[in-house]
Amino acid sequence: MSSAPAEHHHWNRITEKQGIDFRFKLPHRRFHRKIGDYAAGKFDYEGQPISEAQWNQKVAEWLPSEKDRAFVQSLMKLCVEPGKTASWIAPPPKGINNLPIDYEYVKLGA
């Protein structure tokens, strides 16, 4: 992969300044495709062709496990209280059309 998108450079500068030994990186566009030109092949994180056996050896390292998926699902709690944002979503800086965040955008029936 040649270079990370600009937003990843930003986060990498922040982690570097904080002394955190971690680099954000996106996989190559060929990696784990289910549609399009690369869907029929197996490619590693860098976009290099690999065998089915190589894919099976590394897939658990590259993709979320069922345990990971269950954990994310456990975080996703329904939130319909006016003015509140679900805990798994970052609240917006302002409302739609500059309306307040607690504006009643949806009126729930009685």
Secondary structure, DSSP 4 states (H G I P E B T S, - for coil): -----HHHHHHHHHHHHTT------PPPTTTT-SSSTTTTS-B-TTS-B--HHHHHHHHHHHS--HHHHHHHHHH-----STT---TTSPPPSS-GGG--TT---S----
